[in-house]
Amino acid sequence: MLERFLKQTSFKDLDDFKKNYKVIVPENFNFGYDVVDAWAAEQPDKLAMLWTNDKGREERFTFAKMKEMTDRTASYFQSLGIEKGDRVMLILKRNYEFWFSIVALHKIGAVVIPATHLLTKKDIVYRNNMAGTKAIVCCGDPLILEHVASSKAESPTLEKMISVGPEVPEGFEDFQKGIENAAPFVKPAQANTNDDVMLIYFTSGTSGEPKMVAHSFTYPLGHITTAAYWHNLTPNDLHLTVADTGWGKAVWGKLYGQWIVGACVFVYDHEKFTPSDMLQMIEKYKVTTFCAPPTIYRFFIKEDLSKYDLSNLRYITTAGEALNSAVFDTMKKITGLNIMEGFGQTETTLSIATFPWMTPKPGSMGIPNPAYDVDILTPDGRKAEDGEQGEIVIHTNNGRPLGLFKEYFRDPQRTAEVYSDNGTTYHTGDIAWRDEDGYLWFVGRTDDVIKSSGYRIGPFEVESALMTHPAVVECAVTGVPDPVRGKVVKATIVLGRGYEPSDDLVKEIQNHVKKTTAPYKYPRIIEFVKELPKTISGKIRRVEIRKNDEEKAK
């Protein structure tokens, strides 16, 4: 399958990869037809997904079965009046109906809005009205059903509410009956174009209302590098990415690139993350490749990993935050595997990564994906020198990279705000620096960088140092105005079980940071709290901490 989309599929080294990686983009590309149905025609019995849950249920779907079920689902959606361009929200946790639905909507040419089950009525109403949502397909979870149902009265565009069960309340369509009785699927006469909007993610930033990140139908092709050259997958792999389908990471690691490569996606549907349970799943099903945020690995190394047979695991990756070297070293010692880091945004696919031909540096994101023209610019627009901090940008003057978002949906002003140079340079809002080997190191968001006594301090690096102290479970680093230094570093900390706030603990944590990173970065102010303010996607709202501090100072 890769041969259809790449001029060259194997590379002898990093230089070869950088020079010769090139995606062939078909006209009117549609992931449903050109990947799922293509596999079903070529290798119908090839396993596409192995699904299991925390109740012991198990389902296996070949590509032939996946074509059948996505065709049935597409036909059912058509019978409900869903057409090309209609926006459909999916609130499906890790239910396999998510895969049926998203591929079916691609086949119709509709626009998919994946959403988390954590949304409240208010959140759903906001999304419905911003996007013009026509239908919602959701789990049969009573709370989700309640939130969806209560949103309808305030959502003028919402016509259909669909439950995959087991509960199907009054006012909801029955998904299971619908696909069971579906007529043969008829492919729409009007094909999508490559530039049509296929997918919208509401990305909740650390300030302001969520933005609608719109991706076109070529977006899945941008994930070839994600799967083939970061996850390092082959058609023989069983791959597990830890992600709920409401977040962008799900299509990064549980769908597009994986199925283009022909790997089998492993889905473990569970309500609550338990490290031992997930390790048992990896052992039982002989998972070969694994991707998770550093937090998951931190939980793993607290377990007795000698109790689990992880010998089939051959490659592991991480993204979402900087990886602590202690976690890297422990996993390496126990499994013999390097954790390979990567970086990207909801607005992009994988844009920076540690690729197979590289020696990883724990804490570094790696090097730019050759599909992207990545640069680091200083505030005055100059290309940053090695070791100098600047904003990560993506240049598009030589062509728009596959995977870079099309626009903020229905918001041309917001779209224009993140571009400069006549719309040819996309500004990520993330600060990093480059070392002498070309590796990039994350510092923080542009709004979060602290300027203290002439130094630019990224909250990420201080938080990474804080997290190595045994008392610290979570933390957020912000700047507090100071008449002498401009700003001083403040750490807001959630303590672990068995630890109590005290002046001695403050001094101990401060001294720990001084020893772990550059001494000037240590937090001069430490506040202990029960929990940190967060967005619905789990991002820490440092802006709220800063605002609270400003209120206190008045």
N, C-alpha and C positions, 0 to 999 in steps of 0.2 A: 504493500500500500504506500509506503514512504516514497517509492520510486515514482509514483504518480505526482507527488508534490515537491520533490527535491531534485535538483539537477545532479547533486552528489549526496549520497546518504552516509558514507563512512569517511572518516578523516583520520589521517595518520598522526596528526598532532594539533596543538592549539593554533599554530600559524596557518595550517591548512584549513582549519575550521573557520578562522577569521576571514580568510581570503575567499573561500569558495562556498560558504553556506548561502544558498539561494533558493527561495520558495517559488514554485511554479503555481500561479493563481489561475484556476479555471474560470471561465466566464460563468456568471450566475451560480457561483459555488453555493451549495447547500449541504451542510453537514449530514442531514438526514438521508439524503439520496446518495451523495458522493462518498460517504464513509460507511454509515450503518448499513444501508442497502447494498453497497458495493461489497462489503465483507460477507453479507448474507448470500450474495450471488456466487462469490468466489470460494468461500469456506463456510458453508451454512452451519456446520457443527462446531465451529470454533467458539469457545466460551468467551462471552463478552463481560459477564458480571456474575460474581459469586456473592450472594447476599445472605446474611444471617443476622439474627437479633439476639438480645439478651434473654429471650425466653426459649431459646433452643431451636427456633424455626430456621429452615434453610431453603433457599431457592437458587437454582442455577439457570442462567439465561444465555443461550447461544445467540449468535448474531441473527440466525434465522428466526428465532423466537422474538428477539428484540425488534426485528423488522415487522413481524406479525403484530406484536402488541402496539408498536408505535403507529402502524397503519390503522389499527382498530381505534386507537385513541384519537388519531387525527380525524377519522371519519365521524366519530362521536362528537368531537368538538365542532366539526362542520355542521352537524345536525342541530347544534345549539346556536348556530348563527355566527360562529367565530370565523373570521376571514383574514385575509392578508392585511397586515398593518394594525390589527386589533391588539390592544395591550391586555395581557393575561397574567395575573399574579399567581405564583405557586408558593404555598406555605405547607411544605410536605416533609419537613425534618429529613430523615434518611430513608423514608419509605421508597420502595422501588418504583412506585407510581410517578415519582419525580422524573426518572429517566424516561418512562413512557411519555410523560406529558411534555417535557422540554423538547425532545426530538420530534414529537408529533406537531408541536407548535412551529418548529423550524420548517417542517414539511409543508405546512399551510402557508408559511410566510408571515405568521403572526409575531408579535413582539413579546418576549418572555420577561417577566419581572420576578426573579427569585426573591423570596423574603423569609426572614426568620420567624419562628414560632413565638418569639419573645415580644412581638409587636402587640401593642394594646389597641383598643378601638380607635383612640386618637391617632395613633401612628398609621393605622390602616386607612382611616378617612383622609389623612394628609396625602398619603401615597396615591389613593384612588383619584383624588381631585387634581393632584399635580400631573399625574400621568394620563388621566382619562381611562382608568381601568374599566374594561368591559366585563371581565369575568375573574373569579377567584377560585382556584382549585386548592383545597386544603385537607389537612388530616381530619379524622373523625374524633379528634381530641375535644372534649366538652368545652374547655376554656377557649380554644382556638375558634370553635364553631360559634361560641357566644360573641367573641370579639368581631368576627366576620359579619355575623347576622346583625349586630347592633350598629355596624358601620354603614349598612345599606341606606338607611333613611337620610344620611348626610352625604351620600355619594351618588349624585345624579346619573353618572355614566355607568354605574355598576348594574348590569342586567342579569347575570347568572352567578349563583353561588353553587359550587360543586364539592361534595364530600366524597373522599375515597373510602370512607367507613372506618371502623365498623358502625359508627352512629351516622345516620342521615336524617337530620331533623326536618320539620316542615319548612318549606321555602328553599331547600337545597336539592340539587339534582344528585342522583345516585350514580357515581362514576362507574362502579363495578357492573351494574345492570346496563349502563350505557355502552360500555365497551363490549360486553357480552352480546348485545343485540345490534351492534353496529353493522351498517351495510358495508359492502366492499369499498375500500378507499379509492377515491378518484383524485388523482393529482390535479391541483388547481391549474387552470389554463394559463393564468398569468404568473410567470416565474418571478422569483425575487431577483433583484440585481445585487451585485456585490456591495453596493453603497447603501442599500436599504438598512434600516435599523432592525436588528435581530434580538437584542438583549439590552435591558436597562437594569442597572444596579443603583439602588439608593445608597450612597455612601455617606455615613454620618461622620462628619468631620468633628474636630475637637471644639469647634465653635460654629454657631449658626445652624440653620435647618439643613437636613440632608440634601445633597445634590443628586441629580439623576444622570448617571454616567451611561451614555448610549454607545453601544458597540454595533458594528455592521456585521454582515454575514460572513466576512472574511476573518473575523476574530478567531475562530477555532484554529485556523492555519497558523496564527501567531503562537499557538501553544505547542507547535511541533518541537521547538527548542526546549520547552518546559519538560516534556515527556521523554523525548529521545536523547537529549544531551545534557539535561540537568538530573532528572530522575534516572537517566541512563537505561531506559527500558528497551526490551526486546519483545517480540511477539510471544515469547514463552514465559513472560513474567506475570506474577500475581501481585498487583500493586495496591497498597493501602495508603491513602492520604487521610489524615484525621481532619474532618471538616463537616459541618452541617451544611445542607444544601441551600440554606438561606444566605450563605456568604460566598463571595467570589472565589475563595480557595477551593470550593467544591468543583467548579468547572476547570480550575487549574489542574486538579489532581484526581478527579473522579469521572472524567468524561472526555473532553475534546482530544487533547494530545495523546492520551492513553489509548483511545480507540483508533486514532489515526495510525499509531504504531502497531496496534493489534494486540496490546497487552490486555489481560483480564483485570477488571476493576473489582477489588474486594471491598464490600460494604458491610460494616458492623453497625447495626442499628441498635443504639442503646440510649437509655434515658439519662444515666449518670455515668460520667467517666470514672472508672476504677482501674488503676494501673495494672493490677494483677489480672483482671478480666481481659484487658486488651492484649497483654503479653500471652495469655493462654490462647487467644484467637490467632495471634501471629504464629504460635507454635503448632496449634491444631491444624490450621489450614495451610501451613508451610508458605507463608507470605515471603516473597523474595525481595521486594523493594518497599520502602517505607518513607513517608514524609509527614512531619508534624512540627508544630512550633516548639521552640526550646523548652517551654514550660512542661510539655509532655516528657521530654527527655529528662528533665530535672526530677519528675516523679518516678520515672523508670529507674534511675540510678539509686533511688532510695529503697527500691525493692531488692530482694536477693535474686539477682538475675541468673545465678547458677542453677536455680530451680527450673528454668525454662530452656527448652531446646530451641535456640535461635539460629541453628546452623544453616537453615535455608535462606536466611536473610543475607543478601549479598551487597546491598547498596542502601544508604540512608541519607536523607536530605532534611533541611530545615529552612524556615522563613518566618517572618513576622516580627522578629526582634533580634538583637545581637546575641550571638551564642557565647556563653561564658566558657572560657578555656578549661575550667575544671570539669564541666559537663562533657566537653569534647574529649578530654583526656580519659575520663572514666569510661565513657562508651567505647573508646578506642581500645582501652585495656581489656574490657570485658568481651567485646564482640570482634575486635580486630578491624572494625570499620571506621573510616573517617566520616564525620557528619559534614556533608557538603551544603554550604549556605547559598541562599538566593534572595533576590529582592525584586519587588514590583509593587504596583499600585492597582487599585480597582480600575484606574484609567488606562492601565497598560497590561501586557502579559509580563512574563519574566523579562526584566530589562537588565539585570546585573546578576551574575551567578558564578559559582565555583564549578567549573566544568571538569569532566573526567580526566583531562590531560594535565590538570593543575594540582599542585600541592596546596591543600587548604591552609589558610591562616585563621585560626579560631577568632571570631569577632568580625572578620572581614566579609563583606557581601560577595567579593570576587571581582570579576572584570565585566565590562559591558557585553551584553549579548550582541553578537555581530549583526543581528537584524536591526539593531537600534544604533543611531549616531548619538551616543551619550557624551556629555561634556560636564565639566564643573566650572561654574562661573562665579567670580567674586561679585560683591554688590555693585561695583562700578562697571560690570559687564566684561571684565577681563578674564581670559582663561586662567584658572588657578594653577599655580606652580605645585609641584609635588610637596606634600605636607601642609599646604595652605587650604583652609576651609572655604567652601563655596557651595552654591546651590546646584543640585543635580538637574540638568536640563536635557531635553531631547531635541536635536535639530531635525527638521523635516524638509529643508530646502532641496535635498537630493532625493526626495520621495518620502511619502508617509509610510512609516513602518507598519507591517501587519500587527494588529493587536493594540495599537494606540487608539484610544477612544475617538469616536466620530465627533462627539459634541456633548455638552451638558444639554440634555433634552429640553426643548422649549425655552432655553435660556442663553441666547446669543451673547448677552452682556457678560455673563459669568464665563462663558467659553473664551471670549476675547480677553478677559482679565488674566488668564493663565498663559497667554501667548505674547511673544514680543517679536521684533524683527519682521513686521508685516505678516504675522501669523506663521512664521517658519520655525520658531523656537518655543517648545512647550516647557513651562516651568513647573517642576514637580512639587516645589515647596519643601523639599527635603535637603538638608545640609549634610555634606560628606567631605572627605579629603582623600587624596590618592597618594599611595606610597611609591617608593622608587621602582617597585616591580609592576606598577599599574593596577594594584589591588585597591578597591574602594572601601572606605570605612564610614559607616553611618554615624552622624553626630546628633541630629534631631530635626524637628520641623523649624522652618524659618522663624515662626512666631515664638518658638520656645527657647531659642538660643539666648543664653545669659551673658551680658557684657559686664564684667566685674574687674575693676582696677586695670582696664586695658586688655584683659584676657577675654576671649570668646569661649564660653563653656557650654558644651552640649549636654542637655539633661540625660541623654541616653548613656553616656560614658560614666556619669556619676551614679546613675541608677544601677548600672551593671556592677559597679564596685560595691554599692550598698547591698545588692542581692547576694553577694558572697558571704555576708554576715549571717550567722545562723538564726539571729533574732528576727530578721526581716523577711516577711512573707510577700508584701507588696510595697511599692514606694513610688512617689512622684517627685521630681525635682523641678523647682521653679525659682525665679528670681524675685527678690524683695528689694524695693528701693532703699538705697542707703546714701546718706549725704556725703560720705567720704569716697566709697568705692563705686558709686553709681548704682550697682546692685550687688547683693550678696546671695549666695546659694542657700536655698531652703529645701529641706527634705521632709515630705509628709509621708509618714511610715505607718503601715499596718504590721503589728507585731505577731509573731507566732505564739502558739500555745505554750504556756509556761513562762512567758516573759511579761514583765510589768514595766510601765514607764518609770524612769528615774533619771536623776542628774548623772549618776554613774554610767547608766546605759547610754545616755547621750554622748558622754565623753568617749566611751568605748567605741561607739559606732563612728564618731568623728576620727578617732585615731586609726581605726580600721581603714577608712577611706583614704586617709593620708598615706598609709602604707601601700594601699592597693593601686592607687592612681596618683597623678601629680598632686602634691599637697595643696596647691592653691585652689583645687577644685572641691575641697571638702565642704560639707554643708555647715555653715556657721549657725544656722537655725534648724532645729529639728522639732517637728510636731508629730505626736502620736495620735492616730485616729482609728476608729473602728473599721471604717471602709473609705475607699477613695471614690470621688465622683466620676462616673463613666458614661459614655454614650451607650446606646442599645447594642452596638457591635463590640462593646468591651474596651473601647479606647479610653484612656484616662483623659478627663477634661481638666487639663492644667489651667485652661483659661478660667474655669470656675474657682480653682484654688487661688489664682492671682486676684480675681475679683473679690473673693472673701477677705483676702489679706488687705486689699485696698479699703474695704468697708471698715475693717477693724482699725485701720490707721487714721481714719477720719475723726 
